[in-house]
């Protein structure tokens, strides 16, 4: 069973089509990166996945549960870290997590056990009683991840989670989330517009003008992800500054896995490429 299945999704704001017949899937334990320039449809997809918007066309399944027909069962499997932080800066880490657990209706003893477990997993146990405003950006994101995992979802959605972080903190956060995938079997969908956050072994979905233009292993797009991204999304991506230099995707050269499946790509103006 896939962790996430998106099938034939279409969404329009009046006459403007934001997503067109979008389809992809993610398996349990996989790290999926969602990449695209501004206006590609990333925010619309996130709003549909979190049910901020109702589905207009197609369906989304989370561990087999239809978001259209079984929304409660589907959303129970989902944890979300939004781009804009929603932590209360004047509460402690413990208080923020306890409040969120109460919103989920978790009994106090169970909630405290889950808080203890997640703080250990996020390496934040010693910061439990610190006010959130005293934490750096990377640690605040870890608190948000801990909060999103309190109800033990199996799919974690991170929307531009590295926004505002310095390069070292971005690298540490990406490494930490990938460890959760490997060690806990968590499935992650990570949205970004930063090419250096993508590793060659990641499942990569590239959107452009509401359409899927590439889907598969990031490393199979070639050594130069920046050039591939510019080719797939057109010159406007270069003009907006999303591709400033040829940044190569991070490699897992020590772990050759022998996979040969090609990335499926579609040029915005030229149709399907083999």
C-alpha positions as a Markdown table, in Angstrom:
| # | Residue | x | y | z |
|---|---|---|---|---|
| 1 | Unk | 0.0 | 0.0 | 0.0 |
| 2 | Unk | 1.3 | 3.4 | -0.9 |
| 3 | Unk | 1.6 | 6.1 | 1.7 |
| 4 | Unk | 0.3 | 8.7 | -0.7 |
| 5 | Unk | -1.6 | 8.4 | -3.9 |
| 6 | Unk | -2.6 | 11.5 | -5.9 |
| 7 | Unk | -4.8 | 10.5 | -8.9 |
| 8 | Unk | -6.0 | 12.9 | -11.6 |
| 9 | Unk | -6.1 | 16.0 | -9.4 |
| 10 | Unk | -7.4 | 19.2 | -11.1 |
| 11 | Unk | -8.1 | 22.5 | -9.4 |
| 12 | Unk | -9.1 | 25.9 | -10.8 |
| 13 | Unk | -9.5 | 29.4 | -9.3 |
| 14 | Unk | -12.3 | 30.6 | -11.5 |
| 15 | Unk | -11.0 | 30.5 | -15.1 |
| 16 | Unk | -7.4 | 30.0 | -14.0 |
| 17 | Unk | -6.3 | 26.4 | -13.9 |
| 18 | Unk | -3.9 | 25.8 | -11.0 |
| 19 | Unk | -3.4 | 22.0 | -11.3 |
| 20 | Unk | -4.1 | 19.8 | -14.3 |
| 21 | Unk | -4.6 | 16.0 | -14.1 |
| 22 | Unk | -1.8 | 15.6 | -11.5 |
| 23 | Unk | -0.8 | 12.1 | -10.5 |
| 24 | Unk | 2.0 | 10.6 | -8.4 |
| 25 | Unk | 2.5 | 8.2 | -5.5 |
| 26 | Unk | 4.9 | 7.8 | -2.6 |
| 27 | Unk | 5.8 | 4.6 | -0.8 |
| 28 | Unk | 6.2 | 4.2 | 3.0 |
| 29 | Unk | 9.7 | 5.3 | 4.2 |
| 30 | Unk | 10.4 | 7.4 | 1.1 |
| 31 | Unk | 11.5 | 11.1 | 1.1 |
| 32 | Unk | 9.7 | 12.9 | -1.7 |
| 33 | Unk | 10.7 | 16.4 | -2.8 |
| 34 | Unk | 8.2 | 18.7 | -4.5 |
| 35 | Unk | 10.0 | 21.3 | -6.6 |
| 36 | Unk | 8.7 | 24.1 | -8.8 |
| 37 | Unk | 9.0 | 27.9 | -9.5 |
| 38 | Unk | 6.4 | 30.4 | -8.1 |
| 39 | Unk | 3.0 | 29.7 | -9.5 |
| 40 | Unk | 3.7 | 26.1 | -10.3 |
| 41 | Unk | 0.8 | 24.8 | -8.1 |
| 42 | Unk | 2.8 | 23.7 | -5.0 |
| 43 | Unk | 0.7 | 25.8 | -2.6 |
| 44 | Unk | -2.5 | 24.6 | -4.2 |
| 45 | Unk | -1.5 | 21.0 | -3.8 |
| 46 | Unk | -0.5 | 21.5 | -0.2 |
| 47 | Unk | -3.9 | 23.1 | 0.5 |
| 48 | Unk | -5.7 | 20.1 | -1.1 |
| 49 | Unk | -3.5 | 17.6 | 0.8 |
| 50 | Unk | -4.4 | 19.3 | 4.1 |
| 51 | Unk | -8.0 | 19.7 | 3.1 |
| 52 | Unk | -7.9 | 23.5 | 3.4 |
| 53 | Unk | -9.4 | 23.3 | -0.1 |
| 54 | Unk | -12.0 | 20.8 | -1.2 |
| 55 | Unk | -11.2 | 18.5 | -4.1 |
| 56 | Unk | -12.7 | 19.6 | -7.4 |
| 57 | Unk | -11.4 | 16.7 | -9.6 |
| 58 | Unk | -9.6 | 13.4 | -8.9 |
| 59 | Unk | -8.8 | 11.9 | -5.5 |
| 60 | Unk | -6.1 | 11.7 | -2.9 |
| 61 | Unk | -5.5 | 8.6 | -0.8 |
| 62 | Unk | -3.4 | 8.5 | 2.4 |
| 63 | Unk | -2.5 | 4.9 | 3.3 |
| 64 | Unk | -5.5 | 3.7 | 1.4 |
| 65 | Unk | -8.0 | 6.2 | 2.8 |
| 66 | Unk | -9.7 | 8.5 | 0.3 |
| 67 | Unk | -9.5 | 12.2 | 1.3 |
| 68 | Unk | -12.8 | 12.7 | -0.5 |
| 69 | Unk | -14.7 | 9.8 | 1.1 |
| 70 | Unk | -12.9 | 9.1 | 4.3 |
| 71 | Unk | -11.4 | 12.4 | 5.4 |
| 72 | Unk | -11.0 | 11.7 | 9.1 |
| 73 | Unk | -9.3 | 8.4 | 8.6 |
| 74 | Unk | -7.0 | 9.9 | 5.9 |
| 75 | Unk | -6.1 | 13.0 | 8.0 |
| 76 | Unk | -5.4 | 10.9 | 11.0 |
| 77 | Unk | -2.3 | 9.5 | 9.1 |
| 78 | Unk | -1.0 | 13.0 | 8.3 |
| 79 | Unk | 1.3 | 15.3 | 10.2 |
| 80 | Unk | 2.0 | 18.8 | 8.8 |
| 81 | Unk | 4.7 | 21.5 | 9.3 |
| 82 | Unk | 3.6 | 24.7 | 7.6 |
| 83 | Unk | 6.0 | 27.3 | 6.1 |
| 84 | Unk | 4.9 | 29.9 | 8.7 |
| 85 | Unk | 5.6 | 28.8 | 12.2 |
| 86 | Unk | 2.6 | 28.5 | 14.5 |
| 87 | Unk | 4.4 | 27.9 | 17.7 |
| 88 | Unk | 3.6 | 30.2 | 20.7 |
| 89 | Unk | 6.9 | 31.9 | 21.3 |
| 90 | Unk | 6.0 | 32.7 | 25.0 |
| 91 | Unk | 5.2 | 29.2 | 25.9 |
| 92 | Unk | 7.8 | 26.5 | 26.7 |
| 93 | Unk | 8.5 | 23.6 | 24.3 |
| 94 | Unk | 6.7 | 21.3 | 26.7 |
| 95 | Unk | 3.6 | 23.7 | 26.9 |
| 96 | Unk | 3.4 | 24.0 | 23.1 |
| 97 | Unk | 3.4 | 20.2 | 22.7 |
| 98 | Unk | 1.0 | 19.6 | 25.6 |
| 99 | Unk | -1.5 | 22.1 | 24.1 |
| 100 | Unk | -1.3 | 20.4 | 20.7 |
| 101 | Unk | -1.8 | 17.0 | 22.2 |
| 102 | Unk | -4.9 | 18.3 | 24.0 |
| 103 | Unk | -6.3 | 19.5 | 20.7 |
| 104 | Unk | -6.0 | 15.9 | 19.5 |
| 105 | Unk | -7.9 | 14.7 | 22.5 |
| 106 | Unk | -5.0 | 12.7 | 23.9 |
| 107 | Unk | -5.3 | 11.6 | 27.5 |
| 108 | Unk | -2.8 | 13.4 | 29.7 |
| 109 | Unk | -0.6 | 10.4 | 30.6 |
| 110 | Unk | -0.5 | 9.2 | 26.9 |
| 111 | Unk | 0.3 | 12.8 | 25.8 |
| 112 | Unk | 3.2 | 13.1 | 28.2 |
| 113 | Unk | 4.6 | 9.8 | 27.1 |
| 114 | Unk | 4.5 | 10.8 | 23.5 |
| 115 | Unk | 6.0 | 14.2 | 24.3 |
| 116 | Unk | 8.9 | 12.6 | 26.1 |
| 117 | Unk | 9.4 | 10.2 | 23.2 |
| 118 | Unk | 9.4 | 12.9 | 20.5 |
| 119 | Unk | 11.7 | 15.2 | 22.4 |
| 120 | Unk | 14.2 | 12.4 | 22.7 |
| 121 | Unk | 13.9 | 11.6 | 19.1 |
| 122 | Unk | 14.3 | 15.3 | 18.1 |
| 123 | Unk | 17.2 | 15.7 | 20.5 |
| 124 | Unk | 15.4 | 18.4 | 22.4 |
| 125 | Unk | 14.8 | 16.8 | 25.8 |
| 126 | Unk | 17.2 | 19.3 | 27.5 |
| 127 | Unk | 15.2 | 22.2 | 26.0 |
| 128 | Unk | 11.9 | 21.0 | 27.3 |
| 129 | Unk | 11.3 | 23.9 | 29.7 |
| 130 | Unk | 12.9 | 26.6 | 27.5 |
| 131 | Unk | 10.6 | 29.2 | 26.0 |
| 132 | Unk | 10.4 | 28.7 | 22.2 |
| 133 | Unk | 11.6 | 32.3 | 21.5 |
| 134 | Unk | 15.0 | 31.3 | 23.0 |
| 135 | Unk | 15.5 | 28.6 | 20.4 |
| 136 | Unk | 17.3 | 29.0 | 17.1 |
| 137 | Unk | 15.4 | 28.5 | 13.8 |
| 138 | Unk | 16.6 | 24.9 | 13.4 |
| 139 | Unk | 15.5 | 23.9 | 16.8 |
| 140 | Unk | 12.1 | 25.6 | 16.4 |
| 141 | Unk | 11.6 | 23.5 | 13.3 |
| 142 | Unk | 12.4 | 20.4 | 15.3 |
| 143 | Unk | 9.8 | 21.4 | 17.9 |
| 144 | Unk | 7.2 | 21.7 | 15.0 |
| 145 | Unk | 8.2 | 18.3 | 13.7 |
| 146 | Unk | 7.9 | 16.8 | 17.2 |
| 147 | Unk | 4.4 | 18.4 | 17.4 |
| 148 | Unk | 3.4 | 17.1 | 14.0 |
| 149 | Unk | 4.4 | 13.6 | 15.0 |
| 150 | Unk | 2.6 | 13.5 | 18.4 |
| 151 | Unk | -0.4 | 11.6 | 17.1 |
| 152 | Unk | 1.9 | 9.1 | 15.3 |
| 153 | Unk | 1.1 | 9.9 | 11.7 |
| 154 | Unk | 2.8 | 7.8 | 9.0 |
| 155 | Unk | 3.0 | 10.7 | 6.4 |
| 156 | Unk | 4.7 | 13.9 | 7.2 |
| 157 | Unk | 4.2 | 17.0 | 5.0 |
| 158 | Unk | 6.7 | 19.8 | 5.3 |
| 159 | Unk | 5.9 | 23.0 | 3.4 |
| 160 | Unk | 9.0 | 25.1 | 2.8 |
| 161 | Unk | 10.2 | 23.9 | 6.2 |
| 162 | Unk | 13.7 | 25.3 | 5.7 |
| 163 | Unk | 12.5 | 28.9 | 4.9 |
| 164 | Unk | 14.5 | 31.4 | 6.8 |
| 165 | Unk | 17.2 | 29.0 | 8.1 |
| 166 | Unk | 20.9 | 29.5 | 7.5 |
| 167 | Unk | 22.7 | 26.9 | 5.2 |
| 168 | Unk | 24.0 | 24.8 | 8.1 |
| 169 | Unk | 20.6 | 24.6 | 9.8 |
| 170 | Unk | 19.0 | 23.7 | 6.5 |
| 171 | Unk | 21.5 | 20.9 | 5.9 |
| 172 | Unk | 21.0 | 19.6 | 9.5 |
| 173 | Unk | 17.2 | 19.7 | 9.2 |
| 174 | Unk | 17.2 | 17.8 | 5.9 |
| 175 | Unk | 19.6 | 15.2 | 7.3 |
| 176 | Unk | 17.4 | 14.8 | 10.4 |
| 177 | Unk | 14.1 | 14.3 | 8.4 |
| 178 | Unk | 15.8 | 11.7 | 6.1 |
| 179 | Unk | 16.9 | 9.8 | 9.2 |
| 180 | Unk | 13.3 | 9.7 | 10.3 |
| 181 | Unk | 12.4 | 8.1 | 7.0 |
| 182 | Unk | 15.2 | 5.5 | 7.2 |
| 183 | Unk | 14.9 | 4.7 | 10.9 |
| 184 | Unk | 11.1 | 5.1 | 11.5 |
| 185 | Unk | 9.7 | 4.2 | 8.1 |
| 186 | Unk | 8.1 | 7.7 | 8.0 |
| 187 | Unk | 7.0 | 8.9 | 4.5 |
| 188 | Unk | 7.8 | 12.6 | 3.9 |
| 189 | Unk | 6.7 | 15.1 | 1.2 |
| 190 | Unk | 9.1 | 18.1 | 1.4 |
| 191 | Unk | 8.2 | 21.2 | -0.7 |
| 192 | Unk | 11.1 | 23.5 | -1.7 |
| 193 | Unk | 12.4 | 25.8 | -4.4 |
| 194 | Unk | 16.0 | 25.2 | -3.4 |
| 195 | Unk | 17.9 | 22.7 | -5.5 |
| 196 | Unk | 20.6 | 22.0 | -3.0 |
| 197 | Unk | 18.1 | 20.5 | -0.6 |
| 198 | Unk | 17.5 | 17.6 | -3.0 |
| 199 | Unk | 19.5 | 14.4 | -2.9 |
| 200 | Unk | 20.0 | 12.1 | -5.8 |
| 201 | Unk | 18.1 | 9.2 | -4.0 |
| 202 | Unk | 15.0 | 11.3 | -3.3 |
| 203 | Unk | 11.8 | 10.9 | -5.2 |
| 204 | Unk | 11.4 | 14.2 | -7.1 |
| 205 | Unk | 8.2 | 15.7 | -8.4 |
| 206 | Unk | 8.7 | 18.9 | -10.5 |
| 207 | Unk | 5.6 | 21.1 | -11.2 |
| 208 | Unk | 5.3 | 23.8 | -13.8 |
| 209 | Unk | 2.2 | 25.8 | -14.5 |
| 210 | Unk | 0.0 | 23.2 | -12.7 |
| 211 | Unk | 1.4 | 20.2 | -14.6 |
| 212 | Unk | 3.8 | 17.5 | -13.7 |
| 213 | Unk | 6.9 | 17.9 | -15.8 |
| 214 | Unk | 9.1 | 15.3 | -14.1 |
| 215 | Unk | 8.6 | 12.4 | -11.6 |
| 216 | Unk | 11.1 | 9.8 | -10.4 |
| 217 | Unk | 14.5 | 9.6 | -8.7 |
| 218 | Unk | 16.3 | 12.9 | -8.6 |
| 219 | Unk | 19.6 | 11.5 | -9.7 |
| 220 | Unk | 18.2 | 10.1 | -12.9 |
| 221 | Unk | 17.5 | 13.6 | -14.2 |
| 222 | Unk | 21.3 | 13.9 | -14.7 |
| 223 | Unk | 24.3 | 15.3 | -12.8 |
| 224 | Unk | 23.2 | 18.9 | -13.3 |
| 225 | Unk | 19.8 | 19.3 | -11.7 |
| 226 | Unk | 19.9 | 23.1 | -12.2 |
| 227 | Unk | 20.1 | 22.7 | -16.0 |
| 228 | Unk | 17.4 | 20.0 | -16.1 |
| 229 | Unk | 15.1 | 22.2 | -13.9 |
| 230 | Unk | 15.6 | 25.2 | -16.2 |
| 231 | Unk | 14.9 | 23.1 | -19.3 |
| 232 | Unk | 11.8 | 21.6 | -17.8 |
| 233 | Unk | 10.3 | 24.9 | -16.5 |
| 234 | Unk | 11.5 | 27.3 | -19.1 |
| 235 | Unk | 13.5 | 30.5 | -19.0 |
| 236 | Unk | 11.1 | 32.2 | -16.5 |
| 237 | Unk | 12.6 | 30.0 | -13.8 |
| 238 | Unk | 16.0 | 31.5 | -14.5 |
| 239 | Unk | 14.6 | 35.0 | -14.6 |
| 240 | Unk | 13.0 | 34.6 | -11.2 |
| 241 | Unk | 16.3 | 33.5 | -9.7 |
| 242 | Unk | 15.4 | 30.0 | -8.8 |
| 243 | Unk | 18.4 | 28.7 | -10.7 |
| 244 | Unk | 21.4 | 31.0 | -10.2 |
| 245 | Unk | 24.2 | 28.4 | -10.8 |
| 246 | Unk | 24.6 | 24.8 | -11.7 |
| 247 | Unk | 24.0 | 23.1 | -8.3 |
| 248 | Unk | 24.4 | 19.4 | -8.5 |
| 249 | Unk | 22.1 | 17.2 | -6.5 |
| 250 | Unk | 23.7 | 15.5 | -3.5 |
| 251 | Unk | 24.9 | 12.0 | -4.3 |
| 252 | Unk | 24.8 | 8.7 | -2.5 |
| 253 | Unk | 27.7 | 7.3 | -4.4 |
| 254 | Unk | 28.5 | 4.8 | -1.6 |
| 255 | Unk | 25.1 | 3.2 | -1.9 |
| 256 | Unk | 24.7 | 1.9 | -5.5 |
| 257 | Unk | 21.3 | 0.3 | -5.6 |
| 258 | Unk | 21.2 | -0.8 | -9.2 |
| 259 | Unk | 17.9 | 0.9 | -9.9 |
| 260 | Unk | 17.4 | 1.6 | -13.6 |
| 261 | Unk | 13.9 | 3.1 | -13.9 |
| 262 | Unk | 14.1 | 6.4 | -15.8 |
| 263 | Unk | 12.6 | 9.7 | -14.6 |
| 264 | Unk | 9.5 | 10.5 | -16.6 |
| 265 | Unk | 9.7 | 14.0 | -17.9 |
| 266 | Unk | 7.4 | 16.2 | -19.9 |
| 267 | Unk | 8.6 | 19.5 | -21.5 |
| 268 | Unk | 6.0 | 22.3 | -21.0 |
| 269 | Unk | 5.8 | 23.0 | -24.7 |
| 270 | Unk | 7.1 | 19.8 | -26.4 |
| 271 | Unk | 5.1 | 17.0 | -24.9 |
| 272 | Unk | 6.4 | 13.7 | -23.5 |
| 273 | Unk | 10.1 | 12.9 | -23.6 |
| 274 | Unk | 11.3 | 9.3 | -23.3 |
